[in-house]
């Protein structure tokens, strides 16, 4: 399932417009959510969910929640997560 979720995400990465939520994006999100529930503590899944929420769904608060979860799991990612939160706020404007 992990590879399938990544495949769905990559499928639309180059061709989907940012406001276009395709079935592949929806399927990828559903699989990443399921994987995040089944394997808590896997920051990769949370990262991709945060990016999808920001890029496709424009749900900035949910994206920030996922990014904060990453920090709880791995505080060493502080710089990377803060950069993404900065991008999130910049995109939101």
C-alpha positions as CSV (number, residue, x, y, z in Angstrom):
1,X,0.0,0.0,0.0
2,X,2.8,2.4,0.7
3,X,4.2,2.1,-2.8
4,X,0.7,2.5,-4.2
5,X,0.2,5.7,-2.2
6,X,3.5,7.1,-3.5
7,X,2.6,6.0,-7.0
8,X,-0.8,7.8,-6.9
9,X,1.0,10.9,-5.5
10,X,3.7,10.9,-8.2
11,X,1.1,10.2,-11.0
12,X,-0.4,13.7,-10.5
13,X,2.8,15.5,-9.3
14,X,3.8,16.6,-12.8
15,X,0.5,17.0,-14.5
16,X,-2.1,18.1,-12.0
17,X,-2.8,21.7,-11.4
18,X,-2.7,22.8,-7.8
19,X,-6.4,23.3,-7.6
20,X,-7.2,20.1,-9.4
21,X,-8.0,17.3,-7.0
22,X,-8.0,14.1,-9.1
23,X,-9.0,10.6,-8.1
24,X,-5.3,9.8,-7.8
25,X,-4.8,12.5,-5.3
26,X,-7.9,11.4,-3.3
27,X,-6.7,7.7,-3.4
28,X,-3.2,8.7,-2.4
29,X,-4.6,10.8,0.6
30,X,-6.8,7.9,1.7
31,X,-3.9,5.4,1.6
32,X,-1.5,7.8,3.4
33,X,-4.2,8.4,6.1
34,X,-4.7,4.6,6.5
35,X,-1.0,4.0,6.7
36,X,-0.6,6.8,9.3
37,X,-3.3,5.1,11.4
38,X,-1.8,1.7,11.0
39,X,1.8,2.8,11.6
40,X,1.8,5.8,13.9
41,X,5.2,7.4,14.2
42,X,6.0,7.2,10.5
43,X,6.8,10.8,9.6
44,X,6.9,10.2,5.9
45,X,3.2,9.6,5.8
46,X,2.5,12.7,7.7
47,X,4.8,14.7,5.5
48,X,2.9,13.7,2.3
49,X,-0.4,14.3,4.0
50,X,0.7,17.8,5.0
51,X,1.9,18.6,1.5
52,X,-1.4,17.3,-0.1
53,X,-3.5,19.3,2.4
54,X,-1.5,22.4,1.5
55,X,-1.2,22.0,-2.2
56,X,-4.4,20.4,-3.3
57,X,-7.0,20.9,-0.6
58,X,-5.8,24.4,0.6
59,X,-6.5,23.2,4.1
60,X,-3.6,25.0,5.8
61,X,-4.6,24.3,9.4
62,X,-4.7,20.5,8.8
63,X,-1.4,20.8,7.0
64,X,0.1,22.5,10.0
65,X,-1.3,19.8,12.3
66,X,0.5,17.1,10.3
67,X,3.7,19.1,10.4
68,X,3.4,19.6,14.2
69,X,2.9,15.8,14.5
70,X,6.2,15.3,12.7
71,X,7.9,17.6,15.2
72,X,6.5,15.5,18.1
73,X,7.9,12.3,16.5
74,X,11.2,13.7,15.4
75,X,12.3,17.1,16.9
76,X,15.5,16.9,14.8
77,X,13.3,17.8,11.8
78,X,12.6,21.3,13.4
79,X,14.4,23.3,10.6
80,X,12.7,21.4,7.8
81,X,9.3,21.6,9.4
82,X,9.7,25.3,10.1
83,X,10.6,25.9,6.5
84,X,7.4,24.1,5.4
85,X,5.3,26.1,7.9
86,X,6.8,29.3,6.4
87,X,5.9,28.1,2.9
88,X,2.5,27.2,4.2
89,X,1.9,30.8,5.5
90,X,3.4,32.3,2.4
91,X,1.1,30.1,0.2
92,X,-1.9,31.0,2.4
93,X,-1.5,34.8,1.7
